[in-house]
């Protein structure tokens, strides 16, 4: 029995210790809450100043962003106008190139269907071939000096036909 009393007594002491230990975290939490409240009161002035600084910083950043946006829009309008000007000039140049090309082609005569005698013809051989063709159709007044160059051009698509001949004249009158 004495052992049972002793166990009960030790058990009661343990319960008291447990109860005390359970109260300690509550006290610590309560004290921390008081400390946090005091800290907030002390820092209240600092927090307000920090918030004011933060708001001013964000406001400055916003002003910078608006200024950047306006500058960017102005630059974009300028770039668009410059692109429009360049585009117009490009169109004019393209038309001029087309006109020059058309004018240049006035001196050319394209001849198709003439068989190629050799795998590679020189410009002189092709020019002589053209002269023979011109004489055959009755254009006896065309001479070698009237021809600037004569050469064959490959077909755009593969065909059984021989390559066409481009005969470029020195003057348009000789072509006629």
C-alpha positions, 0 to 999 in steps of 0.5 A: 500500500505504501507503494500505491500511495507513493505512486499516487503522490508522484502522479499528483505531482506530475499532474501539477507540473503538467498543469504549470507547463500548460500555463507557461505557453499561455503566459508567454503568448500573452506577454508576446502579445503585450510586447507586440502591442507596445512595439506597434505603438512605438513604431506607429510613427515610423510605420506611418512615415514608411508608408508615406515614403512608399506611397511617394515612391509608387507615385513617382514611379507612376509619374515616370511610367506615364511620362515614358508612355507619352514619350513612347507614343510620340516616338511611335507616331514619328516612326509611323510617319517616317515608315509611311514616307519611306514606303511612299519613296519605295513605291516610287522607286519600284515604279521607276525600276519597272519603267527602266526595265520596260524601257530596257526591254524595248531593245530586246527580242526573244526568239524561241524554238531555235535548236541549240547546236552545242551544249554551250554557245558563245555570245558570238555564235548566238549572235551569228545564229540570230543574223542568219535567222534575220536574213532568212525572214528578210531583214537583210539590213541587220548587221553584227554591229546592231546586236549588243549581245545575244545569249540563251536563257534557260526555261523557268520550268523543265521542258523538251524545247531548246532554251530561248534566245535573247537578242539585245540590239544597240538601237531600237530601230534595228530591232524593228 
